[in-house]
Amino acid sequence: MIVRRPVVLQALVCFLALIVPIQPQNQPKQASPAPSAQATPSPEVKAPELPPTNDPKEIVRRSVEADHRAFELARSYTCQQREVEKKIGKHGEVKSTEIRTYDVNFYYGQEYSRLLQKDDKPLSDTDQKKEDEKLEKFLAKLRNQSEEEREKHAAKEKKQHEEERAFLRDMVNAFDFTLVGEEKVGGEDAWIIEATPRKDFHPTQPHGDILSKVKGKLWIEKKEYNWVKAEAETIDTISFGLFLFRIHKGTRLEFENLHLNNEVWLLRRLYINGGARLALLKNEAVEQEDTFSNYKKFATSSRILPGAKEVPEEKPQK
């Protein structure tokens, strides 16, 4: 999901993108809300029949494959994203708070986040005009794309997704997994699995070495092996590039998912608490919580336009 954040916080977002299971970043995570009137429930997507197991590593391995099955389903949902960002002072005090609410939608197959509110208030006329102009500029660019450009974009997205899946597969070998209990989450029975870095892990993917600096806990539902909740914490400083950026030890990341239409798990809540340094800029400590709601499903042959419900895809004139 497109998530707007200050420059230094991008370091935390990049880290998050690597360790959170792939969802069209849309990708975010109460009990499931009732489907929107515009949403059409789909038949339940069945996972392959697999023999029962209590082996935590095998459970995690199966969860990576379950995430791959859900990827395209997730792209057929729009939502609203409410982002609460707090900048934290050196003594733990909150220096400032900003709240932004976005409409997350798809146009011509590409995701776009449109700002709706600031601090839970409607935009001023000036800000609204700016957002409308930004969206129109985005749409104009897509309308003018050639078929070749669209194919290149689709190929780029596919490659990125395959790289993310490969990273997750590396993750399966990066940790010692321990089954520590079971719990009902969002109405689903789930295993609780702790992940501790292995000292003998040799990464095969770019940035795979960061996995040795993270510990975590996963809640994986028993029916189809989807991640319903996760917590992660950095146990050492993580650096990307020589001076590009650093994520400080003790940074915490959490997310929770919800189950929609008996077919896909999508983000309900995403939480970040920690510090980062980008290039030669000063260190920044932040606490941010994003909540995702009002999910709506749309047909892949349609697109949803601002201020409208749903419109059929335009047909070329003869």
HELIX and SHEET records of a PDB file:
HELIX    1   1 GLN A   10  ILE A   19  1                                  10    
HELIX    2   2 PRO A   56  ALA A   74  1                                  19    
HELIX    3   3 ASP A  125  ARG A  143  1                                  19    
HELIX    4   4 GLU A  147  ALA A  174  1                                  28    
HELIX    5   5 GLY A  208  LYS A  213  5                                   6    
SHEET    1   A 8 LYS A 121  PRO A 122  0                                        
SHEET    2   A 8 GLN A 110  LYS A 118 -1                                        
SHEET    3   A 8 VAL A  94  TYR A 107 -1                                        
SHEET    4   A 8 TYR A  77  ILE A  88 -1                                        
SHEET    5   A 8 GLU A 284  LYS A 297 -1                                        
SHEET    6   A 8 VAL A 264  LEU A 278 -1                                        
SHEET    7   A 8 PHE A 245  ILE A 247 -1                                        
SHEET    8   A 8 ILE A 238  PHE A 240 -1                                        
SHEET    1   B11 LYS A 121  PRO A 122  0                                        
SHEET    2   B11 GLN A 110  LYS A 118 -1                                        
SHEET    3   B11 VAL A  94  TYR A 107 -1                                        
SHEET    4   B11 TYR A  77  ILE A  88 -1                                        
SHEET    5   B11 GLU A 284  LYS A 297 -1                                        
SHEET    6   B11 VAL A 264  LEU A 278 -1                                        
SHEET    7   B11 ARG A 252  LEU A 260 -1                                        
SHEET    8   B11 TRP A 227  THR A 234 -1                                        
SHEET    9   B11 VAL A 214  GLU A 221 -1                                        
SHEET   10   B11 GLU A 188  PRO A 197 -1                                        
SHEET   11   B11 PHE A 175  VAL A 185 -1                                        
SHEET    1   C 2 SER A 302  ARG A 303  0                                        
SHEET    2   C 2 VAL A 311  PRO A 312 -1                                        
END                                                                             
